[in-house]
């Protein structure tokens, strides 16, 4: 089954998968991606919704988007400080 999720959430799901896959030879990629997605949902970083075709899909919550924007701004500020 293909998981339906926004591009941004898929990116972060894949990043977390890359971080966790070592030492997890016992489960398939799709199973681990599902586990990660459910953890994102549990902590409030992802939410389910019905897409335009009436299918369940996931997208990042406003909280996750705000945290990512803050992290991006902090990285830019750090890069600017290194140039000085």
C-alpha positions, 0 to 999 in steps of 0.5 A, spaced: 500 500 500 502 506 498 502 511 503 499 518 501 502 524 504 505 531 502 512 532 499 515 535 505 512 530 510 515 524 505 521 527 505 522 527 513 519 520 513 525 518 509 530 522 513 528 518 519 527 512 515 535 513 513 537 514 520 533 508 523 534 503 518 541 500 521 540 495 525 532 494 523 533 488 518 527 485 521 522 489 518 520 492 511 521 499 509 514 500 508 513 497 515 518 502 518 516 508 514 509 506 517 511 506 524 515 513 523 509 516 520 505 514 526 510 516 531 510 523 527 502 523 528 502 521 536 507 527 537 503 532 533 507 533 527 503 529 522 495 529 521 490 525 517 486 528 512 481 526 506 485 528 500 481 531 494 479 524 492 476 522 499 482 518 501 486 518 507 492 522 507 497 525 512 500 532 512 505 536 517 501 540 522 502 547 523 506 546 529 511 542 525 512 547 519 513 552 524 519 548 528 522 547 521 521 554 519 525 556 526 530 551 524 531 554 517 532 561 520 537 559 525 541 555 520 541 561 515 543 566 521 549 561 523 551 561 516 551 569 516 555 569 522 560 564 519 561 569 513 563 575 518 
